[in-house]
């Protein structure tokens, strides 16, 4: 007679996310694939948390959370905990796996004009410097509007519109919209 005993642990095989850099407030889907290390079989039951957030099983050993942040920040997802599965295995090998997500927003660093008071009918360049708040890198692609007017990129994160007014008036430029950039 004999008795086979397997010492085992849950192993984190991979993380995947819908996007690594998103708008502040956006929800991000974070998936982690879990297997029992001894025979590479999928972890399909029990309770799983990712960085303390309760995960739901999606099938084939993939466990999911959806997370969001309301301020600019970087989160690293690298801590999985397991309990209550059919094999009773709670030891987890993180396997050096992790994923980073940045919640970010575009910040208007400055408006620049050569002169704040000009002749009626004169063209004025209105330049706006745009940067990603998380790491202060320049916004260099996508579509930008200044007060609903399409702007062109001049380089180094500076976006320009050219305006003229046919009558005496003052006008405030204070509305920026961005879309279609790399992030």
N, C-alpha and C positions, 0 to 999 in steps of 0.2 A: 504494500500500500504506500501511497505517496500523496502529498498535497502541494499543488502549485500555488505560489503566491507571487503576485506581480506588484512591485512598487512602481508607482506611476505618478505623473503630474500632468496638469493641463499646460499646454504650450501655446503661446501667442505666435501664430504663424505670420500674420500681417495686419496692418491697419490700412483702411482706405477712407477717403473723404470725398464729398462732392466738389469741394473747392477749398484751397488752402488759404485764400485771402478773400474776405467778403466784407460787405457793408456792416457797420455797427447795427445790431438789431436783427440781422438775418439769422435764420436757423441753418445749421450745418449738420448733415448726416454723417456720422462717424461709425464705420463698421470695423469690427475686429473678427478675424477668423481664428477659432480655437479648436485644437485637437488634443486628444490624449497622446502623450509622447511615445508610449510603449508601442502602439500599433497604428498611429496616425489616424485613428478613428475620430469622427467629428463629435464635439461636445454639443448635444442637442437638447439637454434638459437641465433643470436646476435653476439657480439664481446666479446671474452674472452682473457685475457692475464694472463700468469703465470710468475711472477717476471718480468713483463714488456715485455715479449716475446709473440708475437701474436700466439694464439693456433688455431688449426683446430679441428672441431668436427669429431669424429670417429664413432659416433652412441651411443645410449643408455646413453647419458649424459657424455660420456668420451671425454675430450678435450686433445689435444696433442701438445707438442713442442719437438723439437730436439735441444739439446744444446751441445756445446763442449768448451774446454779451451785449450790454448796452453802452459800454465804453470801449475806447481804443485799447487793444491789448493783444498779447500773444498767449495762447494756451497750448501746453504740451500734454498730449494724451498718451500715457505710458503706464497706467496702473490698472490691471484687471484683477478682480477678485471673483472666485467661484465658490458656490456651496450648494448642497442639496441635490446634486446630480445623482443618477442611478448607481454610479460606481462609488459614490462617497469621496471623490477626489476633490480636495480643496487647495492643494499645493499648486501654485502657478509659477511657471517659468516665463518671465516677461520676454526672454529671448532677444534682448536688445532692440525690441521693436517699439516704435513710437511714431507719432505724427504731430506736426505743429499746425495750428490754425491762427491766423491773424484776423481780428476784427478791426476794420480800418474805416477811415473817411477822408475825403479830400478837404484840405484846408486852404482858404484864400489867405495867402501870406501878405499880398499887397496889391493895391491899385496904383498905376502910374500914368500920369499925363504930363506933357511938356508945359502946359499952361492951363490953369483952371478958369481962365476968362479969355475968350477969343471973339473974333469978329463973327457976326451973323454970316452964315454961308461958308465958313471956314471948316475944312476937315480936321478932325482931331483923332489921334491914335489913343485908344484906351487900352492899356496893357494890364493884365492880371497875372500874378504869379501864383500857380497852383502846385501844391505838394500833397503827398500822402502823409497823413499825420503820424502814422506809426513810426516811420523811419526817415521822414523829411526828404524823400526822393521826389523828383520832379514828375509831374503829370505831363507826359509827352505824346500821348496817343488818344484815340477815341474822338468823341464829338463834344465840344464845349460851346455853350451859349452864354452870352453876357446880356442880361436883360432881354432874353429871347432872341438875340441877334447872334448868328453863327460866327464863332471866332476861329482864327487860324493860329496854328502854333508857330511861334517865332524862334523857338529853341530854349532849352534849359527850363522848361515849365512855364514860359511866358506865353500867354494867349492874347490875341489882339482883335479888336473891332475898330473900324473907322466910322466915325459919326459926324454928321453935320446937321445943323438946324437952320431953317429958313427964316425963323422969327426970333425975336428977343425972348429968352426963357432960361430957366435953370432946369437941369435934369440930373437926377441922382442915379448912378450906376451901382447897383448893390445886389444883383441877383445872378447867381451862377448855377448852371445845370450841366452835369457831366454824364456821359454814357459811352458804352462801347470800348472803354479802355482795357488794357491787358488784364486788369484785375476784376 
